[in-house]
Amino acid sequence: MLRSVGRLELADVERPSPAEDQLLVRTRAAVICTSDLNDVRANPFGIRLPMVIGHEGAGTVEAVGAAVSGFSVGDRVATHPVHPCGCCDNCRAGMAHLCSEMGHFGINMPGTFAEFYVVRADRARRVPPDLDWATAALAEPASVCLEALAQARIGAGGRLLVIGDGPFGVLIARLAARLDPARVVMAGRHDFRLSFARGAVPVNTRKLGDGAQAALRAESGRPSGYDAVIAAAGSPEAVADGLALLRPKGRLVVFSAVPGRTPIDLFDVHVRELEVVGACNDQERFDEAVGLLGDPSLGLGELITHRLPLGQYREAFRLAAEAREEAMKVALIPEGGEGGP
């Protein structure tokens, strides 16, 4: 439970009861996201505290709401944290992922870092019996990475640069291989994390210093640069480098939130007809993501480098926040989690 900014602790809470349209899920694995780290550090979304946080989770159905059909006790499910209202202008326009009144695990709904949580039944999907729980919890991270690639509009023969070697940058790079691009390059600062960039050309920009931008342009394979750049690092520098490395009419996808005001050279955007678009949540890509979790060619489960019991949450959060040369994705396993029935 996040009590206040910087104060995360274990707490005993009442076991939730599902509403008529909800499932009660016994958590088998919940994975720490960068946004969880941001919530603890600064609470940028203004969560009304205290709140049980966490939003990437999977588990078994413990109870089924009275109006729910299609699910039974014991079903293995992955869950989506975003609960669109279905009534606002955005929802009615087919943009439920940008719902103006959404419920969201860990923000205005209790999250997944608990032994039990509730989810609206339409935001749960069954997962195969041979899929391990921590990998199942990657369903929503995979779905938002699919959204980033859709926004980038990379197709066969395209050239893509991913800036940022965190878990999402790696997921994007791996998922990009399905689009048959001519080249995927991944820029980062940590050799350990770059080593996960299966199918992409890794470039450690920290080692290149002032020559990093020139090296990244050379890796694109053409002087004009990349068809698309996905900024999976939340910094103004990532935005500036991304724009500079685009070919004319190229597209920058802002995937990671960049705090504060970010200067952009709009004259450059104007004369090269560049595009800058966002990628937030996912527009109906959850089913596709669930279907890809067990794909051996993608190996998404390899990103789970650590599995710790819920009681070791402090070490889990330390690894996720600080261990850039040791950890990628860190899963919290409640008692009876991955090894449970």
C-alpha positions as CSV (number, residue, x, y, z in Angstrom):
1,M,0.0,0.0,0.0
2,L,1.2,3.5,-0.9
3,R,0.6,5.5,2.3
4,S,2.2,8.8,1.1
5,V,4.9,9.8,-1.4
6,G,7.9,7.6,-0.7
7,R,6.1,5.5,1.9
8,L,5.3,2.0,0.7
9,E,4.4,-0.6,3.3
10,L,2.6,-3.9,3.9
11,A,-0.9,-3.6,5.3
12,D,-3.8,-5.9,6.2
13,V,-6.8,-5.0,4.2
14,E,-10.3,-6.5,3.9
15,R,-10.6,-9.2,1.3
16,P,-12.6,-7.5,-1.6
17,S,-15.9,-8.8,-2.8
18,P,-16.7,-8.8,-6.5
19,A,-19.6,-6.6,-7.7
20,E,-22.1,-8.3,-10.0
21,D,-20.0,-7.5,-13.1
22,Q,-16.6,-8.4,-11.5
23,L,-14.3,-11.3,-10.8
24,L,-12.4,-11.8,-7.6
25,V,-8.8,-12.8,-8.6
26,R,-6.3,-14.5,-6.3
27,T,-3.1,-12.9,-7.4
28,R,-0.4,-15.4,-8.6
29,A,2.0,-12.8,-9.9
30,A,2.1,-9.0,-10.2
31,V,4.9,-7.2,-12.0
32,I,6.4,-3.9,-11.1
33,C,6.1,-1.2,-13.8
34,T,8.1,2.0,-14.2
35,S,4.9,3.9,-13.5
36,D,4.6,2.1,-10.1
37,L,8.1,3.5,-9.3
38,N,7.0,7.0,-10.4
39,D,3.9,6.7,-8.2
40,V,6.0,5.9,-5.2
41,R,8.5,8.6,-5.9
42,A,6.2,11.5,-6.8
43,N,2.6,10.4,-7.3
44,P,2.3,12.3,-10.7
45,F,-1.3,11.1,-11.2
46,G,-2.5,12.5,-8.0
47,I,-3.7,9.2,-6.5
48,R,-5.9,9.7,-3.4
49,L,-3.8,7.9,-0.8
50,P,-3.6,5.5,0.8
51,M,-4.0,3.1,-2.1
52,V,-3.0,-0.5,-3.0
53,I,-0.9,0.1,-6.1
54,G,0.2,-2.2,-8.9
55,H,-1.5,-2.8,-12.3
56,E,0.2,-5.7,-14.1
57,G,-1.2,-8.9,-12.7
58,A,-2.5,-12.4,-13.3
59,G,-4.1,-15.1,-11.2
60,T,-7.0,-17.5,-10.7
61,V,-10.6,-16.6,-10.4
62,E,-11.7,-17.0,-6.8
63,A,-15.3,-15.8,-7.1
64,V,-17.6,-14.7,-9.9
65,G,-20.1,-11.8,-9.8
66,A,-23.8,-12.6,-10.1
67,A,-24.1,-11.0,-13.6
68,V,-20.9,-12.5,-15.1
69,S,-21.0,-15.3,-17.6
70,G,-18.1,-17.1,-19.4
71,F,-15.9,-17.4,-16.3
72,S,-15.7,-20.0,-13.6
73,V,-13.9,-20.3,-10.3
74,G,-10.4,-21.7,-10.9
75,D,-10.0,-20.0,-14.4
76,R,-6.5,-18.7,-15.1
77,V,-6.7,-15.1,-16.1
78,A,-4.6,-12.1,-17.1
79,T,-6.2,-8.8,-16.4
80,H,-6.2,-5.3,-17.9
81,P,-5.9,-2.3,-15.5
82,V,-7.9,0.2,-17.6
83,H,-11.6,0.1,-17.1
84,P,-13.3,2.4,-19.6
85,C,-16.7,3.8,-18.7
86,G,-18.3,3.1,-22.1
87,C,-20.3,6.4,-21.9
88,C,-18.0,9.4,-22.4
89,D,-17.3,11.0,-25.8
90,N,-14.0,9.2,-26.2
91,C,-15.6,5.8,-25.5
92,R,-18.4,6.4,-27.9
93,A,-15.9,7.5,-30.5
94,G,-14.0,4.2,-30.3
95,M,-11.2,5.5,-28.1
96,A,-12.1,3.7,-24.9
97,H,-8.4,3.5,-24.0
98,L,-8.5,7.3,-23.6
99,C,-11.7,7.2,-21.6
100,S,-12.1,10.5,-19.6
101,E,-13.8,8.7,-16.7
102,M,-11.8,5.4,-16.6
103,G,-11.2,3.2,-13.6
104,H,-7.5,2.1,-13.3
105,F,-5.8,-0.3,-11.0
106,G,-3.6,1.5,-8.5
107,I,-5.0,4.9,-9.3
108,N,-8.7,4.9,-8.4
109,M,-9.2,1.2,-8.0
110,P,-7.2,-1.1,-5.6
111,G,-4.3,-2.6,-7.5
112,T,-2.6,-6.0,-8.0
113,F,0.1,-5.9,-5.3
114,A,-2.2,-7.8,-3.0
115,E,-3.3,-11.4,-2.4
116,F,-6.7,-10.6,-4.0
117,Y,-8.1,-7.9,-6.3
118,V,-11.2,-7.4,-8.3
119,V,-11.5,-6.8,-12.0
120,R,-14.4,-6.1,-14.3
121,A,-15.0,-9.3,-16.2
122,D,-14.7,-7.7,-19.6
123,R,-11.1,-6.7,-18.6
124,A,-10.0,-10.3,-18.0
125,R,-8.8,-13.0,-20.4
126,R,-8.1,-16.7,-19.9
127,V,-4.5,-17.7,-20.4
128,P,-3.1,-21.2,-21.3
129,P,-2.4,-23.7,-18.5
130,D,1.3,-23.9,-19.5
131,L,1.9,-20.1,-19.3
132,D,3.7,-19.2,-16.1
133,W,2.1,-16.5,-14.0
134,A,4.7,-13.8,-14.2
135,T,4.7,-14.0,-18.0
136,A,0.8,-13.9,-18.0
137,A,1.1,-10.6,-16.0
138,L,2.9,-9.1,-19.1
139,A,-0.3,-9.1,-21.1
140,E,-1.0,-5.4,-20.5
141,P,2.6,-4.3,-21.0
142,A,2.7,-6.1,-24.3
143,S,-0.6,-4.5,-25.3
144,V,0.6,-1.0,-24.8
145,C,3.8,-1.8,-26.7
146,L,1.7,-3.0,-29.6
147,E,-0.1,0.3,-29.5
148,A,3.2,2.1,-29.8
149,L,4.1,0.1,-32.8
150,A,0.7,0.8,-34.4
151,Q,1.2,4.5,-33.8
152,A,4.7,4.3,-35.4
153,R,3.1,2.7,-38.6
154,I,6.2,0.6,-39.2
155,G,5.7,-2.1,-41.9
156,A,7.7,-4.5,-43.9
157,G,11.0,-2.9,-44.9
158,G,10.7,-0.1,-42.4
159,R,13.5,1.3,-40.2
160,L,12.8,1.7,-36.5
161,L,14.8,3.2,-33.7
162,V,13.7,2.5,-30.1
163,I,15.2,4.9,-27.6
164,G,15.4,3.4,-24.1
165,D,16.6,0.0,-22.9
166,G,14.0,-0.5,-20.1
167,P,11.5,-3.3,-20.1
168,F,9.1,-1.5,-22.5
169,G,11.9,-0.6,-24.9
170,V,12.9,-4.2,-25.0
171,L,9.2,-5.4,-25.4
172,I,8.7,-2.9,-28.3
173,A,11.9,-4.1,-30.0
174,R,11.0,-7.7,-29.8
175,L,7.4,-7.2,-30.9
176,A,8.6,-5.1,-33.9
177,A,10.2,-8.2,-35.4
178,R,6.7,-9.5,-36.3
179,L,6.3,-6.5,-38.7
180,D,9.2,-7.6,-40.9
181,P,11.1,-4.3,-40.7
182,A,14.4,-3.9,-42.6
183,R,16.1,-2.7,-39.4
184,V,15.4,-2.2,-35.7
185,V,17.9,-0.4,-33.6
186,M,17.7,0.0,-29.8
187,A,19.6,2.8,-28.1
188,G,20.3,2.5,-24.4
189,R,22.9,3.0,-21.6
190,H,23.1,-0.5,-20.0
191,D,24.8,-3.5,-21.6
192,F,22.8,-5.9,-19.5
193,R,19.4,-4.5,-20.6
194,L,20.6,-4.1,-24.2
195,S,21.4,-7.8,-24.3
196,F,17.7,-8.5,-24.1
197,A,17.1,-6.7,-27.5
198,R,16.5,-9.9,-29.5
199,G,16.3,-9.1,-33.2
200,A,17.5,-5.5,-32.7
201,V,20.9,-3.9,-33.1
202,P,21.9,-2.7,-29.7
203,V,23.8,0.6,-29.3
204,N,25.2,1.7,-25.9
205,T,25.0,5.5,-26.3
206,R,26.7,6.1,-22.9
207,K,29.9,4.6,-24.3
208,L,29.7,6.7,-27.4
209,G,29.3,10.1,-25.8
210,D,29.0,13.0,-28.2
211,G,29.3,10.5,-31.1
212,A,26.1,8.7,-30.2
213,Q,23.7,10.5,-32.6
214,A,26.1,10.0,-35.5
215,A,26.4,6.3,-34.7
216,L,22.7,5.8,-34.4
217,R,22.2,7.5,-37.8
218,A,24.8,5.2,-39.4
219,E,23.0,2.2,-37.9
220,S,19.8,3.1,-39.7
221,G,21.5,2.1,-42.9
222,R,20.7,5.3,-44.8
223,P,21.8,9.0,-44.4
224,S,18.2,10.3,-44.1
225,G,17.6,8.3,-40.9
226,Y,14.7,6.3,-39.6
227,D,11.1,6.0,-40.7
228,A,10.0,6.0,-37.1
229,V,11.4,6.5,-33.6
230,I,9.7,5.4,-30.4
231,A,10.9,7.3,-27.4
232,A,10.7,4.7,-24.6
233,A,12.7,6.9,-22.2
234,G,11.0,9.7,-20.4
235,S,13.5,12.5,-21.1
236,P,13.6,15.7,-23.3
237,E,16.9,14.4,-24.7
238,A,15.1,11.3,-26.0
239,V,12.6,13.5,-27.8
240,A,15.2,15.8,-29.3
241,D,17.4,12.9,-30.5
242,G,14.4,11.1,-31.9
243,L,13.3,14.0,-34.0
244,A,16.8,14.6,-35.2
245,L,17.2,11.0,-36.4
246,L,14.0,10.9,-38.4
247,R,13.9,11.0,-42.2
248,P,11.7,13.7,-43.7
249,K,8.0,12.8,-43.1
250,G,9.2,10.4,-40.3
251,R,7.2,9.9,-37.1
252,L,8.2,10.2,-33.5
253,V,6.1,8.2,-31.0
254,V,6.2,9.6,-27.5
255,F,5.7,6.4,-25.5
256,S,7.2,7.3,-22.1
257,A,5.8,10.2,-20.2
258,V,8.2,13.2,-20.2
259,P,7.7,15.4,-17.2
260,G,7.5,19.2,-17.4
261,R,7.8,21.2,-20.6
262,T,9.8,19.8,-23.4
263,P,11.3,22.1,-26.1
264,I,10.7,21.0,-29.7
265,D,12.2,22.7,-32.8
266,L,9.0,23.3,-34.6
267,F,10.8,24.9,-37.5
268,D,12.5,21.5,-38.1
269,V,9.1,19.8,-37.8
270,H,7.7,22.2,-40.3
271,V,10.4,22.0,-43.0
272,R,10.8,18.2,-42.8
273,E,7.1,17.6,-42.3
274,L,7.7,15.4,-39.3
275,E,5.0,13.9,-37.1
276,V,4.9,13.7,-33.4
277,V,2.2,11.4,-31.8
278,G,1.6,9.9,-28.4
279,A,1.0,6.3,-27.4
280,C,-1.0,5.8,-24.2
281,N,-2.7,2.6,-23.1
282,D,-3.9,0.4,-26.0
283,Q,-6.7,0.6,-28.4
284,E,-8.2,-2.9,-28.3
285,R,-4.9,-4.8,-28.4
286,F,-5.3,-6.9,-25.3
287,D,-6.4,-10.1,-27.0
288,E,-3.5,-9.9,-29.5
289,A,-1.1,-9.4,-26.6
290,V,-2.4,-12.4,-24.7
291,G,-2.0,-14.5,-27.8
292,L,1.6,-13.5,-28.1
293,L,2.7,-14.3,-24.5
294,G,3.6,-17.9,-25.2
295,D,5.2,-17.3,-28.6
296,P,8.6,-18.9,-28.3
297,S,10.0,-16.7,-31.1
298,L,9.3,-13.7,-29.0
299,G,10.4,-15.1,-25.6
300,L,8.6,-12.4,-23.7
301,G,8.9,-14.3,-20.4
302,E,12.7,-13.9,-20.6
303,L,12.2,-10.3,-19.4
304,I,11.1,-11.6,-15.9
305,T,14.5,-11.7,-14.3
306,H,13.4,-11.7,-10.6
307,R,10.5,-13.3,-8.7
308,L,10.2,-12.3,-5.1
309,P,7.6,-13.0,-2.4
310,L,5.3,-10.2,-1.5
311,G,7.0,-9.8,1.8
312,Q,10.3,-8.8,0.1
313,Y,8.6,-5.9,-1.7
314,R,11.4,-3.5,-0.6
315,E,14.0,-5.5,-2.3
316,A,11.8,-6.0,-5.3
317,F,11.3,-2.2,-5.7
318,R,15.0,-1.6,-5.2
319,L,15.9,-4.0,-8.0
320,A,13.3,-2.5,-10.3
321,A,14.4,1.1,-9.6
322,E,18.2,0.8,-9.3
323,A,19.6,-2.5,-10.7
324,R,19.9,-1.5,-14.3
325,E,22.7,-4.0,-14.9
326,E,21.0,-6.8,-13.0
327,A,17.2,-6.7,-13.4
328,M,14.7,-6.2,-16.1
329,K,11.2,-7.0,-14.9
330,V,10.6,-7.9,-11.3
331,A,7.6,-9.9,-10.2
332,L,6.0,-10.0,-6.8
333,I,4.5,-13.4,-5.8
334,P,2.0,-13.5,-3.0
335,E,2.0,-16.6,-0.7
336,G,0.7,-19.5,-2.7
337,G,1.3,-17.6,-6.0
338,E,3.3,-19.3,-8.8
339,G,3.6,-22.5,-7.0
340,G,0.0,-22.6,-5.8
341,P,-2.8,-24.7,-7.2
